[in-house]
């Protein structure tokens, strides 16, 4: 886990159980430690290889957000199962009421204010070989992450990509419901009708996510 002034990020080492010709996903969770809205953006050194959902977003005060990172199907085994790809998660304090569609690149300009950064490593896991450490590189060219997959592969890859996107959408819906529940708890709005409705919605989302994870 990486502990920052704005966000806690867990984990900082993204582990992919590598398999040839198969899209692979892993997830990380960011937690807002402040009483402010926090905007985040994720960049990577290899944007054509990964899809990140969401690649930008808002974490409400004292709330969490789950992020799903999906690696495109690879046709060749990497040398010694090592990966030099890295991700960079940037976060800034945003005005109250800011929504994801309000996020701009200028918000993460260090001239505009404090920008917190967290670097994330990519590690391939093989059933026959433990992950090896990757040395840091001085020149790291981070680029904005993709929010959609390249589905030009086989029918199986297309189905996997569809299920991955549905899983990511379910995660985002779960984030939204959880954040709304946190807000209601802080504001003291705990009417029985709202509570029952939220419990039902959360239960349905949980079943959907369970099904999607089982089938991906």
N, C-alpha and C positions, 0 to 999 in steps of 0.2 A: 504493500500500500504506500502511496505517496501522499504526504500530508502537506497541504499548502495553506495559504492565508484565506483563499476563497473556497477551494474545493479539495476534498479528499478523493483520490483516484485509486481504484482497486480492480484488478492488479495493474502493476506497471510493466509486467512481462506477459505479453499475450502469447499463449501457447496454442499452437495449431497441431492436432494429431494428423500429420501429413499422410495423404494418400494420393496416388496418381489419378488423374482424370476425374477428380471429385472436388466439388466446392466444399469448403470447410469453414465453419463459423466459430467464433469465440466471442465472449461478451465481457464488458467491463462496466463498473458502476461508479458514477460520480455523485458525491454528496455535498450539498451546499451547507457550509458551516456558519453562514452569516444570516443576518436579518434582511438582506438585500436580494434582489433578483440578480442572478449571475448568468451572463451569456457565455457560451463556449463555442469553439470552432476546432475541428480536427483536420490536420494536414498529414501527409505521408510523403516519404521519399519515392514511392512507387504507386502513383495514383491509378494507373491502368490495371493494376493487379488486385486492388481491393475495392469493396463497396462498404461504406459505413452508414448505418442507419440509427439515429439521425447523425449527419455530419456537422450540423449546427443546431443549437437549441438554447432554451432558457431553463435554468433550474431554480425553482421557487425557493424562498427562504426556508431553511431547515428541512429541505426535501432532497430526494434522490432521483437520479435518472439512469436508466439502463441503456447501454449502447451496444449494438451488434455489429461486429466486423466480420465480413465474409471475404474469403480469399478465392479468386477465380481458380477453376480446375487447372492444374499444372500437368504438362505433358512429359516433363523430365524430372528425375530426382536431383535435388541440389547437391553440390559437392559437400561431402561429409555431413550432410543434413544441417548445414548452417545457413543462416539467413541474415543479410545485412540491412533488411528493410527496417524502417523506424517510423513511428508516429509522433506527432507533436500536438498536444492538447493545450489550447490557449483559452484563458478565461478572463473576463473583466466584469466589474460591477455595472449593471444596467439600470436605467431608470425604472421605477415601479410601474408595472403595467405593460412593460415591453413584452412583445410576443415574438416567436421565432421568425415570423415574416418581416419583423422590423430590424433584424440583424443585418449589419453591413460590414464590409471589409474595413472601413474606416474606424469602426469601434475597437479594432484590435491593433490600431496604430499606437505605438508606444509614446508617440508625441502627444496623444490625446489623454493619457493617464496610465495608471499602473496596469500592466498586462502580465498575468501569471502564466507560466509555461511549465508543462510536465512532459518529459520525453518518455516514450513507451517503446520497448524492444519487442521484436518478433522472434519467437523461438519455435522451431519445428520439433515435434515429438515423434519418435519412431518406436514401434513396439520392441525393436531389437537394440536400440541405442539411446542412451539418455541424452538430453539436450546439452550442447556444448556452448560455452560462453562466446559472445561475439565482441571483438574489440571495438571501442569507440572510434569514430572517424571524425576528423576535424571538419571536413566539408560535407555538410548534410543539406541537400537541397529539398526542402519540404514543399509539397504542392497541395492544393485543396483536394479533399477526398471526394470520390464519386458517391452518389446517393442511389444509383441504380446499377444493375449488373449488365454485363455484355452477354446476351443470350444467343450468340451465334453458333454455339456448339450443338451437341447431339440432343435428341429428345429427352434423354435422361437428365442431362444438365439443365435443360429448360424447365423440367418439372422440379428439379432441386432448387433452381433459382426462384421459381414461383413460391415454393413452400418457404424458402428463406425470407422472401419479402413479406409473406403473410405472417411469418413468425415475428419479424421485425415490427410489422404494423401492430400486432397484438402486444408486443413489448411496449411500444409507444402509447397505446391505449391504456395499458396498465399503469404506465408512468403518470399519465394525465389524471386517471382516477385516483391514484395514490396521492398525487399532489393536491387535488381538490379536497380529498379527505383530510389531509394535513391542515389545509387552510380552514376547513370547517371546525376542526378540533381546536385550532388556535383562537378562532373567533367565538367559540362557545356555541355554535349552531349545531346542536345535537338532537334535533327533533327525531322522534321515532320513525316518522315516515321517510325522512332523508336517510337515516341509518339503515333501515331495511332495504331501501332501494340500492344504496351503495353496496351493501353486503351481497345482494343478488347479482349486481353488475360485476363486482369483483369475482364472484364465484363463476360466472359465465366466462369471463376473460381468462380465469385460471384454467378452466376446462379446455378452452380453445388453445391456449399456450401449451398445455400439457400434450394435447393431440399433435400440435405442430412439431414440438420438440421430439416426440416419439417417432414422427414420420420423416425427420430430416437427418 
